[in-house]
Structure formats: structure tokens, C-alpha cells
């Protein structure tokens, strides 16, 4: 199946908004859905997990990098901060991921940091 959201422009952002909305609602009930999404990683979110940033309301602290990245959405609990970057159509470059990881670290405090890339480029 051809991915339907990379044309016309703007659909990726709309899809991200839908995912964020559903995650926000599910986190009100607990971290079950989020932990299903993360089941292949060595991380488990607690029931205190919440969305703390997204594309239109980014993390407040910038990293010491050339570009201030906006991570698509960020979830944090008392132990962990997890950034999610979705990329469809455009190239996903390692510099972008390094910049986003640096931004997560700048906003993590003492939390463990994870960055999840959701893309067809990794396949």
C-alpha cells in the first residue's frame, strides 16, 4: 500500500496531531497503550507519563547544536523522557536525529532518554 499522507503537504502534521490526541486520551487511563508501542524497547512508562511537548509546543530548553529541532511529540514520566520523530516522504538524516537526541538530553534532567524514529526509511 502506498502511504497516503505524504501528499499533499501537511498531512504528516495532521496525522501526528491525531496520534498525539489518542495518546493524550489513553494516558489519562494509564500507560498501557504507550507501553504496547514501546514493547520492543528496553523502557516501560509509568502511569504518570504525560505528553509534555509536540511540534507546535516544543520542549523549552534548546541544545547546543546548529539547529533547534522540534520533536514531533515528547512523553515524560518521573524516570524517562521519550521523543518521537515521524518522517514520511522527506529524508531522515542522522544529523536530525543527533540534534533531537541532544535536545531531549537538554530537557531530561536526571531522566533516561529515548528517541523513537517512526519512518519507512528504516525498513
Buried (B, 14 or more C-beta within 10 A) or exposed (E): EEEEBBEEEEBBBEBBBEBBEEBBEBBEEBBEBBBEBBEEEEBBBEEEBBBBBBBEEBBEEBBEBEEEBBBBBBBBBEBBBBBBBBBBBEEBEEEBBBBBBBBBBBBBEEBEBBBBBBBEEEE
